[in-house]
Structure formats: C-alpha cells, structure tokens
Amino acid sequence: MFKFDNQVVIVTGSGSPKGIGKTIAKTFAKQNAAVVIADVNAVGVEEVVNEIKAAGGEAMGVVVNITSEESVNEMVKKVMDNYGRIDVLVNNAGISQKVTVADMTMSDMRKIFEVNMFGLFLCTQACMKVMREQKYGRIVNLSSVSGKRGGGVFGGAHYSASKAAVLAFSKNLSREISAEGITINSVCPGLINTEIWKSLPEEDAKKVIDSIPMGRPGETQEVANAILFLASKEASYITGEEIDINGGSHMD
Ligand SMILES: NC(=O)c1ccc[n+]([C@@H]2O[C@H](COP(=O)([O-])OP(=O)(O)OC[C@H]3O[C@@H](n4cnc5c(N)ncnc54)[C@H](O)[C@@H]3O)[C@@H](O)[C@H]2O)c1
C-alpha cells in the first residue's frame, strides 16, 4: 500500500529546514518516489536534496518562485526534461503574517494571496497539463484549520481567507478534471510543531494547548502521512475533499 515506485512527486516549499514540506518530501522518497524539492530558498533546496540522496532516495532540486508564471513553467520543464512525468503535486509553499485587519495594508493582503492562492493556481495549472496527457495525477493542497474556522494562532484574516480560497478552488477544479484520472484534495492542519510553534511565549503556548483536545501540537510527520494517502493510487475515489489534521481542535 502507498508505494510510489516510478512516480514523480513535486513538493513546493520543501526547502524549509524544519518545515512540513521537507517531511512530506522525505516521506514520499521513503516510498520510492522521485521527489522534486521546489522552493525559492536555494540553500534549503540543496540541503534537502542532499539529505534525501544520502538516505538512498531519489531527488532533484528546483529553485522556483511560485508567484511567477515564467518560473513555474521553467520548473515543470526541468522536471519533464529530467523525469518525463509528474504524478503528484503537493502545493505546500505558503506564507503567513500576524496582523489585525485594522493594521493590514493592501500590500500585506496581496503578498499573502500571491503565494498562498495565486502561486498554488500557477503550479496546479502547469502540472495539470502534464497530468491530463498522462490521464493520471494527484494534487494535494495545504490549506489550514484557519481556512475553515477563520483564525488560528498565528495568521491574520488575509491568511485565513487565502486558505479558505484554496478549499473552494480545489472543489471547483475537482469538478473539471476528476473524470480524467486526476484527483485534487486538501489537508487542513491545525497547529503543527514547527519553528513558529517553538517561538510562542510559554503562556500563549499553554492557552493553545488547552484548546486542543489531544493536548499537543501535531507533528510534521502526521501531516505528511495524510498527504501520502491522498496522493496514493489507493485514494482513487476521493476528490474535492479535505482532511482535518488538528488533534480535534476543529471538528466538522
Ligand atoms: N506550521 C503550521 O502549524 C501550519 C498549520 C496549517 C497550515 N500550514 C501550511 O503548511 C504549509 C507549510 O508550512 P510550514 O510551517 O512548513 O512553513 P515554512 O515557512 O517552514 O515553509 C514554507 C516554505 O515555502 C517557501 N516559499 C514561500 N514563498 C515561496 C514562493 N513564492 N515560491 C516558492 N517557495 C516559497 C519558503 O521558502 C519555505 O521554505 C504552508 O502552506 C502553511 O500555510 C502550516
């Protein structure tokens, strides 16, 4: 189950040293996928590629800015030149900012949507073309609990809105492409044990923990596990769906 032999998996935002994307990439590599480490952070890209290769996995790095159509098209061309196919796209790259609506500028709003929604659109559209020709593909998006309940611990209303937009976009697109062997689904993580969590003052951290029925933040591996399932051949009749990964902090 959940093997990815001969499959090519692009994970955007996987060059973050302690981020969710890196764990996702390593998880696919362990299941025999060739993994594309795609990130704007060139140093991070190199590090993650080296780590995967050192563990015996197959990986290539692509430095990409997902907000640029030209850069995204270049990424797809490089992957196609190297591997000749794209089976899975994990739209993981994302940014956040803690700011109230009263203090938010139009530039703040644009920056968040540029990456979290427009960048996701560009990557999806470019990879979809290849998947359509293959008559097979899996797209998994990183939304957030904030996109469902409006607000979490860190992001502002623009972040929540961008993550809600991802969910609506996925559902709509699933109606367009699912009959062609391509599924598109999302995951909605709650608070995950990344750098941002570790930066929280103890008092704030306690408040957050008290609001999570499981009494702890999630681990990056727990997000990666759900993504691996949605991206697998076995998840063949699931599309336009979302999986909550939040320790019970939001149930619907
Ligand atoms: N950490 C959490 O608790 C949490 C919770 C819910 C959802 N999420 C979502 O999960 C995803 C990963 O989060 P994370 O905490 O690992 O973040 P992170 O900041 O550690 O990693 C994000 C990566 O995206 C890359 N990136 C940003 N802009 C880019 C661009 N224009 N082009 C290419 N790459 C770009 C960054 O360089 C970075 O490596 C995000 O979409 C985030 O919104 C995170």
The ligand as a Tripos MOL2 file, in Angstrom:
@<TRIPOS>MOLECULE
LIG
   44    48     1     0     0
SMALL
NO_CHARGES

@<TRIPOS>ATOM
      1 N1          3.0990   25.1770   10.5610 N.am      1 LIG1
      2 C1          1.8330   25.0850   10.8310 C.2       1 LIG1
      3 O1          1.4280   24.9980   12.0300 O.2       1 LIG1
      4 C2          0.7990   25.0730    9.7120 C.ar      1 LIG1
      5 C3         -0.5580   24.8860   10.0240 C.ar      1 LIG1
      6 C4         -1.5030   24.8700    8.9950 C.ar      1 LIG1
      7 C5         -1.0940   25.0140    7.6840 C.ar      1 LIG1
      8 N2          0.2140   25.2020    7.3930 N.ar      1 LIG1
      9 C6          0.5800   25.3520    5.9790 C.3       1 LIG1
     10 O2          1.5470   24.3590    5.6530 O.3       1 LIG1
     11 C7          2.4610   24.8600    4.6720 C.3       1 LIG1
     12 C8          3.8810   24.7050    5.1710 C.3       1 LIG1
     13 O3          4.0160   25.4110    6.3940 O.3       1 LIG1
     14 P1          5.3900   25.4670    7.2220 P.3       1 LIG1
     15 O4          5.0460   25.8360    8.5930 O.co2     1 LIG1
     16 O5          6.1860   24.2440    6.9510 O.co2     1 LIG1
     17 O6          6.0790   26.7420    6.5260 O.3       1 LIG1
     18 P2          7.6100   27.1080    6.3020 P.3       1 LIG1
     19 O7          7.6840   28.6100    6.3590 O.co2     1 LIG1
     20 O8          8.5140   26.3310    7.1910 O.co2     1 LIG1
     21 O9          7.8680   26.6370    4.8000 O.3       1 LIG1
     22 C9          7.2720   27.2790    3.7200 C.3       1 LIG1
     23 C10         8.2280   27.2120    2.5400 C.3       1 LIG1
     24 O10         7.5910   27.8670    1.4340 O.3       1 LIG1
     25 C11         8.6090   28.5390    0.7120 C.3       1 LIG1
     26 N3          8.0540   29.6320   -0.0880 N.ar      1 LIG1
     27 C12         7.4690   30.7860    0.3640 C.ar      1 LIG1
     28 N4          7.1600   31.5730   -0.6850 N.ar      1 LIG1
     29 C13         7.5320   30.8970   -1.8080 C.ar      1 LIG1
     30 C14         7.4870   31.2080   -3.1830 C.ar      1 LIG1
     31 N5          6.9880   32.3690   -3.6310 N.pl3     1 LIG1
     32 N6          7.9510   30.2990   -4.0650 N.ar      1 LIG1
     33 C15         8.4770   29.1210   -3.6230 C.ar      1 LIG1
     34 N7          8.5670   28.7860   -2.3280 N.ar      1 LIG1
     35 C16         8.1050   29.6690   -1.4390 C.ar      1 LIG1
     36 C17         9.5460   29.0770    1.8000 C.3       1 LIG1
     37 O11        10.8300   29.3890    1.2700 O.3       1 LIG1
     38 C18         9.5680   27.9230    2.7890 C.3       1 LIG1
     39 O12        10.6320   27.0420    2.5150 O.3       1 LIG1
     40 C19         2.0270   26.2990    4.4000 C.3       1 LIG1
     41 O13         1.1860   26.3540    3.2760 O.3       1 LIG1
     42 C20         1.2680   26.6860    5.6580 C.3       1 LIG1
     43 O14         0.3400   27.7100    5.4380 O.3       1 LIG1
     44 C21         1.1700   25.2320    8.3670 C.ar      1 LIG1
@<TRIPOS>BOND
     1     1     2 1
     2     2     3 2
     3     2     4 1
     4     4     5 ar
     5     4    44 ar
     6     5     6 ar
     7     6     7 ar
     8     7     8 ar
     9     8     9 1
    10     8    44 ar
    11     9    10 1
    12     9    42 1
    13    10    11 1
    14    11    12 1
    15    11    40 1
    16    12    13 1
    17    13    14 1
    18    14    15 2
    19    14    16 1
    20    14    17 1
    21    17    18 1
    22    18    19 2
    23    18    20 1
    24    18    21 1
    25    21    22 1
    26    22    23 1
    27    23    24 1
    28    23    38 1
    29    24    25 1
    30    25    26 1
    31    25    36 1
    32    26    27 ar
    33    26    35 ar
    34    27    28 ar
    35    28    29 ar
    36    29    30 ar
    37    29    35 ar
    38    30    31 1
    39    30    32 ar
    40    32    33 ar
    41    33    34 ar
    42    34    35 ar
    43    36    37 1
    44    36    38 1
    45    38    39 1
    46    40    41 1
    47    40    42 1
    48    42    43 1
@<TRIPOS>SUBSTRUCTURE
     1 LIG1         1 GROUP 0 **** ****
